[in-house]
Amino acid sequence: MADGRAQLIELQSADARYPLYGSVELAPAGDLASTLAQRDGQWGAALDGALAQRLGLTVGDRVEVGDLTLTVRAVVQRQPDRSLRADWSGAPVLVADGALQATGLVQPLSRVEYQYRVRTELAPAVWRDAFVAAFPALEAEVRTFEERSERMAEVLGQIGSGLLLIGFSALFIGGLGVFNSVQAYLQGKLGTLATLRALGLRDRRLAALVLLQVLMLALLASGVGVLVGNALALAGTWAAAQRLPLAPLLQALWLPSLVALGFGVLTALAFALPALG
């Protein structure tokens, strides 16, 4: 940038058929090819929305990429082929092929990746097998949309397993806290408990009285946790909906909320019983 700030980005250039499915949504709205075309000696660029916000760039600003100065003509609102993965290569910046060559970055030892997408009426697996059979010596990685979807499901499953492990660990740590709290509470109430026993309150009813107090506190604490969790889930869905076709569904939260409430109460009761015993 002109003010000396630098940012790691991923330059992307495509032909006139891009994208094969869906469309690139720009702000301000316009055709991608005309947005990136050269005008009055200046090449245009379309920046990722998060990148533009991070650097405080707006339409009309200029950025330096390699040997070339580009004019920001649009901000990408939606790019249909963005994959759900950690983008370690940097935020995408769309440029025309001529602009990419003019940057001087395409040279020996540069990291350049060429990707070809094919739209066919054949089944993806059938087309891939036919392609590999036709070009057996070609060192290319051929992946179908179905394989990408399976990989995405696998990654999401791994994330879900990790979150489940974190959840059970939190329940266990919270249970230890419940045990210590109940034990400390009972130690502080030994005089009261002894008085109640002297008045004829037997162990079973005495334990039921304390357990009722624990149950009330567990319901209150679990309810607060469910409300906070739902708020975080809705906030995360709203944030992800800026880039993915997601919509928060309030009616889908009642079953997970009941499960979370039940787990919280059962954990509190399970860890309170040894102290009561």
C-alpha positions in Angstrom: 0.0 0.0 0.0 1.0 3.6 -0.5 1.3 4.2 3.3 3.8 1.3 3.7 1.5 -1.3 5.1 1.9 -4.8 3.7 -0.4 -7.8 3.8 0.0 -11.4 2.6 -2.6 -12.1 -0.2 -3.4 -14.7 -2.8 -3.7 -13.4 -6.4 -6.3 -15.1 -8.4 -6.8 -14.8 -12.1 -9.4 -16.7 -14.2 -10.7 -16.8 -17.8 -14.0 -15.5 -19.1 -15.9 -18.7 -18.2 -15.3 -18.2 -14.5 -17.2 -19.3 -12.5 -18.7 -22.4 -14.0 -21.4 -22.5 -11.3 -23.0 -19.6 -9.5 -21.7 -16.0 -9.8 -19.3 -13.7 -8.2 -21.2 -11.0 -6.3 -19.4 -7.7 -6.1 -20.0 -4.4 -4.3 -20.7 -2.2 -6.2 -22.5 -4.7 -8.5 -21.0 -5.3 -11.9 -19.5 -7.7 -14.3 -16.2 -9.3 -13.1 -14.4 -9.0 -16.4 -15.2 -5.3 -16.9 -14.3 -4.6 -13.2 -10.8 -6.1 -13.6 -10.2 -4.7 -17.1 -7.6 -2.1 -17.8 -8.9 1.5 -17.9 -6.9 4.6 -18.7 -3.7 2.5 -18.1 -4.9 1.2 -14.7 -5.7 -2.4 -14.0 -8.6 -3.1 -11.6 -8.8 -5.5 -8.6 -11.6 -7.0 -6.5 -10.6 -7.5 -2.9 -11.9 -10.0 -0.4 -14.3 -8.3 2.0 -12.4 -9.2 5.2 -9.1 -7.9 3.6 -10.7 -4.6 2.6 -12.1 -4.1 6.1 -8.9 -5.0 7.8 -6.9 -2.6 5.7 -9.6 0.1 5.6 -9.7 0.0 1.8 -12.6 1.3 -0.3 -13.5 1.5 -4.0 -11.1 3.9 -5.7 -8.1 3.3 -3.5 -4.9 2.0 -4.9 -2.7 -0.8 -3.8 0.8 -2.0 -4.9 1.2 -5.6 -5.9 4.7 -6.5 -7.1 5.6 -4.0 -9.8 2.1 -3.0 -10.5 -0.3 -0.4 -8.9 -3.9 -1.7 -8.9 -7.1 0.3 -8.4 -9.7 -1.2 -6.1 -12.9 -1.3 -8.1 -15.0 -3.7 -6.1 -15.2 -5.8 -2.9 -16.1 -9.5 -3.2 -19.3 -10.2 -1.4 -19.6 -13.9 -2.4 -17.2 -16.2 -4.3 -18.9 -19.5 -5.1 -15.7 -21.6 -5.2 -14.3 -20.5 -1.9 -13.5 -23.7 0.0 -14.2 -24.3 3.7 -10.7 -24.5 4.9 -8.0 -22.6 6.7 -6.7 -20.2 4.0 -3.0 -20.1 4.9 -2.1 -18.6 1.5 -3.8 -15.3 2.3 -6.9 -13.5 1.5 -7.9 -13.7 -2.2 -7.5 -10.7 -4.6 -9.1 -11.1 -8.0 -7.1 -9.6 -11.0 -7.1 -10.0 -14.8 -4.5 -12.2 -16.4 -2.8 -9.2 -17.9 -2.5 -7.6 -14.5 -1.1 -10.8 -13.1 1.6 -10.8 -15.7 2.3 -7.1 -15.2 3.0 -7.6 -11.5 6.3 -9.4 -12.3 5.5 -12.0 -9.7 5.1 -14.9 -12.2 8.7 -15.9 -12.6 11.0 -18.9 -11.8 10.8 -20.1 -8.1 7.4 -18.3 -7.7 4.6 -20.3 -6.1 2.1 -20.5 -8.9 -0.8 -23.0 -9.0 -2.9 -23.8 -12.1 -6.4 -25.2 -11.5 -8.8 -26.3 -14.2 -12.5 -26.9 -13.6 -14.6 -28.9 -15.9 -18.4 -28.8 -16.2 -19.7 -32.1 -17.7 -23.0 -34.0 -18.0 -21.2 -37.2 -17.0 -21.0 -38.5 -13.5 -17.9 -36.9 -11.8 -16.3 -40.2 -11.0 -16.8 -41.5 -14.6 -15.3 -38.4 -16.1 -12.3 -38.6 -13.8 -11.6 -42.2 -14.6 -11.9 -41.4 -18.4 -9.5 -38.5 -18.0 -6.9 -40.5 -16.1 -7.1 -43.3 -18.6 -6.6 -40.8 -21.5 -3.6 -39.1 -19.9 -1.9 -41.8 -17.7 1.4 -39.9 -17.7 0.0 -36.6 -16.6 1.1 -35.6 -13.1 -2.1 -33.8 -12.1 -4.4 -34.2 -9.1 -7.9 -34.8 -10.2 -10.6 -34.3 -7.6 -14.3 -34.4 -8.1 -17.0 -32.3 -6.4 -18.2 -35.4 -4.6 -14.7 -36.0 -3.2 -14.5 -32.4 -2.0 -17.8 -32.7 -0.3 -16.7 -35.9 1.4 -13.5 -34.3 2.5 -15.5 -31.3 3.9 -17.8 -33.6 5.8 -14.7 -35.4 7.2 -13.2 -32.1 8.4 -16.4 -31.0 10.0 -16.7 -34.4 11.7 -13.2 -34.0 13.1 -14.1 -30.5 14.3 -17.3 -31.9 15.9 -15.3 -34.7 17.7 -12.9 -32.2 19.0 -15.7 -29.9 20.3 -17.4 -33.0 21.9 -14.1 -33.9 23.7 -13.8 -30.3 24.9 -17.5 -30.4 26.1 -17.0 -33.6 28.1 -13.8 -32.2 29.6 -15.6 -29.1 30.6 -18.4 -31.2 32.2 -15.8 -33.2 34.2 -14.0 -30.1 35.4 -17.3 -28.5 36.3 -18.3 -31.7 38.2 -15.1 -31.5 40.3 -16.0 -27.9 41.1 -19.5 -29.1 42.1 -18.0 -31.8 44.4 -15.6 -29.3 46.1 -18.3 -26.7 46.5 -20.8 -29.2 48.0 -18.2 -30.6 50.3 -17.1 -27.2 51.5 -20.8 -26.2 52.0 -21.5 -29.3 54.1 -18.3 -28.7 56.2 -19.5 -25.2 56.9 -23.0 -26.5 57.9 -22.0 -29.3 60.3 -23.6 -27.5 63.2 -26.8 -27.0 61.4 -26.9 -30.6 60.1 -26.2 -31.9 63.7 -29.1 -29.7 65.0 -31.5 -31.1 62.4 -30.5 -34.6 63.2 -31.0 -33.9 66.9 -34.5 -32.7 66.1 -35.3 -36.0 64.5 -34.4 -35.4 60.8 -32.9 -38.7 59.6 -30.1 -39.2 57.1 -32.3 -39.9 54.1 -34.4 -36.8 54.5 -31.4 -34.7 55.4 -29.6 -35.8 52.2 -32.8 -35.2 50.2 -32.9 -31.6 51.6 -29.4 -30.8 50.6 -29.8 -32.6 47.2 -32.9 -30.4 46.6 -30.7 -27.3 47.1 -28.1 -28.7 44.7 -30.8 -29.5 42.1 -32.2 -25.9 42.3 -28.7 -24.4 41.9 -27.9 -26.9 39.1 -31.0 -25.9 37.2 -30.3 -22.2 37.5 -26.6 -22.6 36.5 -27.4 -24.9 33.6 -30.2 -22.6 32.4 -27.7 -19.7 32.3 -25.2 -21.8 30.5 -27.8 -22.8 27.9 -28.7 -19.2 27.3 -25.1 -18.2 26.9 -24.4 -21.2 24.6 -27.4 -20.4 22.4 -26.3 -16.8 22.1 -22.8 -17.8 21.1 -24.2 -20.3 18.5 -26.4 -17.7 17.0 -23.6 -15.2 16.9 -21.3 -17.7 15.2 -23.9 -18.6 12.7 -24.6 -15.0 11.9 -20.8 -14.4 11.4 -20.4 -17.4 9.2 -23.5 -16.5 7.2 -21.6 -13.5 5.8 -19.5 -16.0 3.8 -21.6 -19.2 3.7 -25.2 -19.8 2.8 -26.3 -20.4 6.5 -29.3 -19.2 8.3 -29.9 -19.3 12.1 -32.8 -21.6 12.9 -34.2 -20.9 16.4 -36.5 -23.8 16.3 -33.6 -26.2 15.8 -32.0 -25.1 19.2 -34.6 -26.5 21.5 -33.4 -30.1 21.4 -29.7 -29.3 21.9 -30.8 -26.9 24.7 -32.7 -29.6 26.5 -29.8 -32.0 26.1 -27.3 -29.4 27.5 -29.6 -28.7 30.4 -30.0 -32.3 31.2 -26.2 -32.9 31.1 -25.6 -30.0 33.4 -28.1 -31.1 36.0 -27.0 -34.8 35.8 -23.3 -33.8 36.1 -24.1 -31.7 39.2 -26.1 -34.4 40.8 -23.6 -37.2 40.0 -20.6 -35.2 41.5 -22.7 -34.1 44.5 -23.6 -37.6 45.6 -20.2 -38.6 46.9 -20.0 -35.5 49.1 -23.5 -36.2 50.4 -22.5 -39.8 51.1 
